[in-house]
């Protein structure tokens, strides 16, 4: 692929980012709003919605198959649209199943399991080809910026959706929940149509657009393609980096607010503000990371810098608990968000760049790394909370228990920094064609 063919402008990138906005809008309803309704209004134990949320992450292990499907057919937009339709259907189905739980808990739970299963499948089918599509069409110098734009749009969409839903959902009724969820889903679907309307489709190669109908990639089945990719040490190492870093990244989310409440005695409102400070730091870090990564060093280096800075911020969070300093804790949490933002935008940009190779297969690679990310997210929250409970029980001190978890996360971030710095030179980021080796291996495997 020539870099000349990868020339999406910023307006085009922002329009495509509406896909992320749409996905985030439906997902936040299912993982946040419906979570609360099940626990508060329906009186279910928190482990039930927690298990449903984890299910949708684990289902996303099919991302490689979804990405390979879009590679094989040579078109990605139908996958984006079809996957989003499944996401919307799952959201409406989840709202209906939640309402059904009020009268028939067993049947409602079965329906909810199906809805969250479909959510995972839909996200995998839409998000993976979308990221591959974006990676193929963005110039290497703009990868970090594209990652920042699309993820900031997604976060903004989540915030807007949460605020809008909170305003129109009261006074709460199950019928209103279904109606609001349907409205959000249809709006999300319209945004995706707007994002892809008039966009060219087809796999990009050195010659431009092509649809490899049985010529090269079409002759390779998924098992052969995956085996060829797995044979590359760089692919495995980068997948390990994604898993380890995202495990550390996600483990902190579920325990940060309880930490502020238990150790510093903060009210729910105050602890929510702490989480808001972290998210604000993430946004600033993403914007700053995109700017500096496009001018200095490489995305791989900035991914490592973000990981090391995240580890340092976690050490200061631990120190704030030992010193009893709420001010230090707040500053450390903002710094953690800042470092997380730099890491996230650089890692996503590097991941997008490493997916691109001349003979196709960007969807398979993006799916492989996306599956690593989803698995880490599914495990991170659960393991973080479980480890905190166990450590507190063994050590007899909430502060010490949280310190063990935060310290473990810091260690994982340092391991991730070593992994990403140890990967092979980022030839795809600099525009060199070395990543075409995997595509040739896929053809040879047939």
C-alpha positions in Angstrom: 0.0 0.0 0.0 1.3 3.4 -0.8 1.0 6.2 1.7 -0.5 8.4 -1.0 -3.5 6.2 -1.0 -3.9 6.7 2.7 -5.0 10.4 2.7 -8.2 10.8 4.7 -8.7 14.4 5.8 -9.6 15.3 9.4 -13.2 16.0 8.5 -13.5 12.5 6.9 -11.9 11.0 10.0 -14.3 12.8 12.3 -17.3 11.7 10.2 -16.1 8.1 10.4 -15.7 8.6 14.1 -19.5 8.7 14.4 -19.3 4.9 14.3 -17.5 5.0 17.6 -20.0 7.5 19.0 -22.9 5.2 18.0 -21.3 2.0 19.5 -20.5 3.8 22.7 -24.0 5.2 23.1 -25.6 1.8 23.0 -22.9 0.1 25.1 -23.1 2.7 27.9 -26.9 2.1 28.2 -26.4 -1.7 28.5 -23.4 -1.7 30.8 -24.3 1.3 33.0 -28.0 2.2 33.0 -29.4 -1.3 32.7 -26.9 -2.4 35.3 -28.3 0.2 37.8 -31.9 -0.8 37.0 -31.2 -4.5 37.6 -29.6 -3.8 41.0 -31.7 -0.9 42.3 -35.2 -1.1 40.8 -35.2 -4.9 40.4 -33.2 -5.7 43.6 -30.9 -8.2 41.8 -27.4 -9.0 43.2 -24.7 -7.0 41.5 -23.0 -10.1 40.3 -25.8 -10.7 37.7 -25.3 -7.5 35.7 -21.6 -7.9 36.3 -21.6 -11.3 34.7 -23.7 -10.0 31.8 -21.2 -7.2 31.1 -18.3 -9.7 31.3 -20.1 -11.9 28.9 -20.2 -9.3 26.2 -16.4 -8.8 26.5 -15.7 -12.5 26.3 -17.9 -12.9 23.2 -15.6 -10.4 21.5 -13.0 -13.1 21.3 -14.6 -13.7 17.8 -13.1 -10.4 16.6 -10.4 -12.2 14.6 -13.1 -14.1 12.7 -15.1 -11.0 12.1 -12.0 -9.1 10.8 -11.0 -12.0 8.6 -14.5 -12.1 7.1 -14.2 -8.4 6.1 -10.8 -9.2 4.6 -12.0 -12.2 2.7 -15.0 -10.4 1.2 -13.0 -7.4 0.3 -15.6 -5.0 1.8 -15.9 -3.5 5.3 -18.8 -1.2 5.2 -21.5 -3.9 5.0 -19.9 -5.5 8.1 -19.9 -2.1 9.9 -23.6 -1.6 9.1 -24.6 -5.2 9.8 -22.7 -5.3 13.1 -24.3 -2.1 14.2 -27.7 -3.4 13.5 -27.0 -6.3 15.8 -25.8 -3.9 18.5 -29.0 -1.8 18.3 -31.1 -5.0 18.3 -29.2 -6.2 21.4 -29.8 -2.9 23.2 -33.5 -2.9 22.6 -33.6 -6.6 23.5 -31.7 -6.0 26.8 -34.2 -3.2 27.7 -37.1 -5.6 27.0 -35.5 -8.4 29.0 -34.9 -6.1 31.9 -38.6 -5.1 31.9 -39.5 -8.8 31.7 -37.4 -9.6 34.8 -40.0 -7.7 36.9 -42.7 -10.3 36.1 -40.7 -13.3 35.1 -37.1 -13.2 36.5 -36.0 -16.5 35.0 -37.2 -15.8 31.5 -36.0 -12.2 31.6 -32.5 -13.4 32.6 -32.4 -15.9 29.7 -33.4 -13.1 27.4 -30.7 -10.8 28.9 -28.0 -13.4 28.4 -29.0 -13.6 24.7 -29.0 -9.8 24.4 -25.6 -9.3 25.9 -24.2 -12.2 23.8 -25.5 -10.4 20.7 -24.0 -7.1 22.0 -20.5 -8.7 22.1 -21.0 -10.2 18.6 -22.3 -7.0 17.2 -19.5 -4.9 18.6 -16.9 -7.3 17.2 -18.6 -7.3 13.8 -18.8 -3.5 13.5 -15.9 -2.2 15.4 -13.2 -4.5 14.0 -13.8 -3.8 10.3 -14.3 -0.1 11.2 -10.9 0.1 12.8 -9.3 -1.8 9.9 -11.0 0.5 7.4 -9.7 3.6 9.2 -6.2 2.1 9.5 -6.0 1.4 5.8 -7.0 5.0 4.8 -5.2 7.2 7.3 -1.7 8.5 6.6 0.9 7.2 9.0 1.6 10.7 10.3 -2.1 11.0 11.3 -2.6 7.7 13.0 -2.2 9.1 16.6 -4.5 12.0 15.7 -7.1 9.7 14.2 -7.1 7.5 17.3 -7.5 10.6 19.5 -10.3 12.0 17.4 -12.4 8.8 17.2 -11.9 7.9 20.9 -12.6 11.4 22.1 -15.7 11.4 20.0 -16.7 8.1 21.6 -16.2 9.4 25.1 -18.1 12.5 24.3 -20.9 10.4 22.9 -21.0 8.4 26.1 -21.2 11.5 28.2 -24.0 13.1 26.1 -25.9 9.8 26.0 -25.7 9.4 29.8 -26.8 13.0 30.4 -29.7 12.8 27.9 -30.9 9.5 29.2 -30.8 10.6 32.8 -32.9 13.6 31.9 -35.6 11.7 30.0 -35.8 8.5 32.0 -37.4 10.0 35.0 -40.0 9.3 36.3 -38.8 5.7 35.7 -41.0 3.0 34.3 -40.0 -0.1 32.4 -41.9 1.1 29.4 -40.0 4.4 29.4 -36.7 2.4 29.6 -37.7 0.5 26.5 -38.8 3.6 24.7 -35.6 5.6 25.5 -33.4 2.6 24.6 -35.2 2.3 21.3 -34.7 6.0 20.6 -31.0 5.8 21.4 -30.6 2.7 19.2 -32.3 4.2 16.2 -30.3 7.4 16.5 -27.1 5.4 16.7 -28.0 3.5 13.6 -28.7 6.8 11.8 -25.2 8.1 12.8 -23.5 5.0 11.4 -25.3 5.5 8.0 -24.2 9.1 8.0 -20.6 8.0 8.8 -20.3 5.6 5.9 -22.5 7.3 3.3 -20.7 7.8 0.1 -17.4 6.3 1.4 -15.5 4.0 -1.0 -15.1 0.4 0.0 -12.9 -2.5 -0.9 -9.5 -3.7 0.4 -6.6 -1.4 -0.2 -3.4 -2.8 -1.8 -0.3 -1.3 -3.5 -2.5 -0.8 -6.6 -5.3 0.9 -4.7 -8.7 -0.6 -4.1 -9.3 -4.2 -4.9 -11.7 -7.0 -3.9 -9.7 -10.2 -3.7 -12.5 -12.5 -4.8 -10.7 -15.9 -4.6 -7.5 -14.6 -6.1 -5.2 -14.6 -3.0 -6.8 -14.0 0.3 -9.9 -15.8 -0.9 -7.9 -19.0 -1.2 -6.9 -19.0 2.5 -9.3 -20.1 5.2 -9.4 -18.5 8.7 -7.2 -21.2 10.3 -4.5 -20.9 7.7 -4.6 -17.1 7.9 -4.5 -17.0 11.7 -1.6 -19.6 11.8 0.4 -17.4 9.4 -0.1 -14.3 11.6 0.5 -16.3 14.8 3.9 -17.4 13.4 5.1 -13.8 13.4 6.8 -13.1 16.8 6.0 -9.4 16.4 2.2 -10.1 16.2 2.3 -12.3 19.3 4.4 -9.9 21.3 2.2 -6.9 20.4 -0.9 -8.9 21.4 0.7 -9.7 24.7 1.5 -6.0 25.2 -2.1 -5.1 24.5 -3.4 -7.7 26.9 -1.0 -6.8 29.8 -1.4 -3.0 29.4 -5.2 -3.2 29.1 -5.4 -5.6 32.1 -3.7 -2.9 34.2 -5.7 -0.1 32.6 -9.1 -1.8 33.3 -8.4 -3.1 36.8 -8.2 0.3 38.3 -11.7 1.5 37.0 -13.8 -0.6 39.3 -11.9 0.0 42.5 -10.9 3.7 42.2 -14.2 5.1 43.6 -14.5 2.5 46.4 -10.8 3.3 47.3 -11.7 7.0 47.6 -14.7 6.2 49.8 -13.1 3.6 52.1 -9.7 5.1 52.6 -10.5 8.8 52.5 -14.2 8.7 53.6 -15.5 10.5 50.6 -19.2 10.6 49.8 -20.6 9.0 46.6 -20.7 12.4 45.0 -17.1 13.2 46.0 -15.8 9.8 44.8 -17.7 10.3 41.5 -15.9 13.6 41.1 -12.6 11.8 41.5 -13.6 9.4 38.7 -14.5 12.5 36.6 -11.0 14.0 37.3 -9.4 10.8 36.0 -11.6 10.8 32.8 -10.7 14.5 32.3 -7.1 13.6 32.5 -7.6 10.9 29.9 -9.1 13.4 27.5 -6.2 15.9 28.0 -3.7 13.0 27.7 -5.2 11.8 24.5 -5.1 15.3 22.9 -1.6 16.0 24.1 -0.4 12.5 23.2 -1.7 12.9 19.7 0.1 16.2 19.2 3.5 15.1 20.5 3.4 11.6 19.0 3.0 13.1 15.5 6.1 15.3 16.0 8.5 13.4 18.2 9.7 9.8 18.5 7.4 7.0 17.5 4.0 5.7 18.6 5.8 2.7 20.1 7.9 4.9 22.3 5.0 7.0 23.4 3.0 3.9 24.3 5.9 3.0 26.6 6.1 6.5 28.1 2.4 6.4 28.9 2.8 3.0 30.6 5.7 4.1 32.7 4.0 7.4 33.7 0.8 5.4 34.6 3.0 3.2 36.9 4.5 6.2 38.5 1.0 7.8 39.1 -0.2 4.6 40.7 2.8 4.7 43.1 1.8 8.2 44.1 -1.8 7.0 44.6 -0.5 4.4 47.0 1.6 7.1 48.8 -1.4 9.3 49.2 -3.2 6.6 51.2 -0.2 6.1 53.4 0.1 9.8 54.0 -3.6 10.4 54.4 -3.4 13.2 51.8 -6.6 13.7 49.8 -4.9 16.4 47.8 -2.1 14.1 46.7 -4.6 11.5 45.8 -6.6 13.8 43.6 -3.5 15.1 41.8 -2.2 11.5 41.4 -5.6 10.4 40.0 -5.6 13.2 37.4 -2.0 12.3 36.6 -3.0 8.7 36.2 -5.7 9.8 33.7 -3.2 12.0 31.8 -0.7 9.1 31.5 -3.5 6.7 30.6 -4.6 9.0 27.8 -1.1 9.3 26.3 -0.7 5.5 26.5 -4.1 4.8 25.0 -3.9 7.1 22.0 -0.3 6.0 21.2 -1.1 2.3 21.6 -4.3 2.6 19.4 -2.4 4.5 16.8 0.4 1.9 16.8 -2.1 -0.9 16.6 -3.8 0.8 13.6 -0.5 1.2 11.8 0.7 -2.4 12.4 -2.5 -3.8 10.9 -1.8 -2.5 7.4 -0.1 -4.7 4.8 -0.3 -4.9 1.0 -2.1 -8.2 0.5 -5.0 -7.6 2.9 -5.6 -9.0 6.3 -5.9 -5.7 8.3 -9.2 -6.9 9.7 -7.7 -10.2 11.0 -4.8 -8.4 12.7 -7.1 -5.7 14.2 -9.4 -8.5 15.4 -6.5 -10.4 16.9 -5.4 -7.4 19.0 -9.0 -6.4 19.7 -9.7 -9.8 21.1 -6.7 -9.4 23.4 -8.1 -6.0 24.5 -11.6 -7.4 25.2 -10.3 -10.3 27.1 -8.2 -8.0 29.3 -11.1 -5.7 29.9 -13.4 -8.7 30.8 -10.8 -10.0 33.3 -9.4 -6.7 34.6 -12.4 -5.4 36.4 -13.2 -8.7 38.0 -9.6 -9.5 39.0 -9.1 -6.0 40.4 -12.1 -6.2 42.7 -11.4 -9.8 43.7 -7.7 -9.1 44.4 -8.7 -6.1 46.5 -11.1 -8.1 48.6 -8.6 -10.9 49.1 -5.7 -8.6 50.0 -7.9 -6.7 52.5 -9.0 -9.9 54.1 -5.4 -11.3 54.4 -3.7 -8.0 55.4 -6.6 -6.8 57.6 -6.3 -3.2 56.2 -8.3 -1.7 53.4 -5.5 0.7 52.6 -3.0 -2.1 52.4 -5.4 -4.2 50.2 -5.8 -1.4 47.7 -2.0 -0.7 47.8 -1.4 -4.3 46.7 -3.8 -4.0 43.8 -2.5 -0.6 42.6 1.1 -1.9 43.0 0.3 -4.9 40.9 -1.2 -2.7 38.2 2.0 -0.5 38.3 4.1 -3.6 37.8 1.9 -4.7 34.8 2.3 -1.3 33.2 6.1 -1.6 33.5 6.0 -5.1 32.0 3.9 -3.7 29.1 6.4 -0.9 28.5 9.2 -3.5 28.2 7.0 -5.5 25.8 6.2 -2.6 23.4 9.8 -1.4 23.4 11.0 -4.9 22.6 8.8 -5.3 19.5 10.4 -5.1 16.1 11.0 -1.7 14.6 7.7 0.0 13.6 8.2 -0.3 9.9 4.5 0.1 9.1 4.4 3.4 11.0 7.3 4.7 8.9 5.6 3.5 5.7 8.0 0.7 4.9 6.4 -2.5 3.5 7.8 -5.1 5.9 4.3 -6.0 7.2 3.5 -7.5 3.8 5.4 -10.6 4.9 2.4 -11.9 6.8 0.2 -11.4 3.7 2.6 -13.4 1.6 2.7 -16.1 4.2 -1.0 -16.3 4.1 -1.0 -16.8 0.4 1.8 -19.4 0.7 -0.2 -21.2 3.3 -2.9 -22.0 0.8 
